[in-house]
């Protein structure tokens, strides 16, 4: 499993529409876009990679008060084993009338054999 699969499962269980990269089709009043941010290896004393650290940003777009969804997402992410590294209000988009709120997360995974 990777961070995108886990995040899609967590958000879909809320339930909120979720897509990766960009939301396609007609956007509802609330939805999430997941953007992968980094995928790095963590090295140890033997100079061998043992874990992969994956990071992603969840962008919540909402035409209504986003504060309840922020709390709901935060609880779900923490319960799902994610580490939240940042939460911030990006702003109100005048052209689309959406509030944009971002939550950055990371999770460590064991290195898999190819």
Secondary structure, DSSP 4 states (H G I P E B T S, - for coil): --HHHHHHHHHHTTT-EEEESS--SS--SEEEEEEEEEEEEEE-TTS-EEEEEEEEEEEEEESS--HHHHHHHHHHHHHTTPEEEEEEEEEEETTTTEEEEEEEEEEEEEPPP-
